[in-house]
Amino acid sequence: MFKYATTFKILSTFLIGGILLSLSTTNSYATLATFSDYDYGYGPIASINNDWVLAGHWMGYYDPENLTDSGFHATFDMVMKNGSAPHMHQITNTTISDVKMNGTDEIIQGTITISMKDGPVSNVPTTWTTYNNNTLAIEIDPSLINNHFGETPIYGLALTPEKEMKTMTSMMEDTKFMDEWIPLMMQNVMSNLQLGAGNSTSMPPMNMSMNESPVSNNGTLLPIQ
């Protein structure tokens, strides 16, 4: 058992570290060589709005010299604190109209399309504020979406490959935990790969429309609210 755990740990460490390092190197090179004029970011959404918990991911970019060359996408789950009424939202079709700095904070204004229960709602005024390159606040005009997200912004973190590498390095220093967790992770990955190879219907459809409900683990449709 120790032999296999050590082997998995070494392979996984190189795999995860290599991917993050590759992303960091690739992003740095691309930024210098091809996209030197672009501002971009990504990270998780982790927010509480009234009685709702929101969690997911966001990505965005824009060209400061040409704001029409821009985009923002977010997909996040929304569920009540007691675990009821789970559903999903997507933010797409972003148009950025203005970018300004307030000290170390970046404030971006534009419009989005957001998926709702009765279908996507377009041209919703939205403000993104990145605080000190660490946190993101998404303020969506509540008047067009029946105040669905309450009066407070949706919050997230602004990450970089360097931040992720630092987090991964800290986690791997807990050798007792990693010796147990990595074999479990690898076993789960291999099981899913085998399941996917033997069952062509195991992967969810990639082209789900904005107003379709996602499917839960037991095969039932989750409501979009």
Secondary structure, 3 states (H helix, E strand, C coil): CHHHHHHHHHHHHHHHHHHHHHHHHHHHHHHHHCCCCCEEEEEEEEEEECCEEEEEEEEEEEECCEEEEEEEEEEEEEEECCCCCCEEEEEEEEEEEEEEEECCEEEEEEEEEECCCCCCEEEEEEEEEEECCCEEEEEECHHHCCCCCCCCCEEEECECHHHHHHHHHHHHCCHHHHHHHHHHHHHHHHHHHHHHHHCCCCCCCCCCCCCCCCECCCCCECCCC
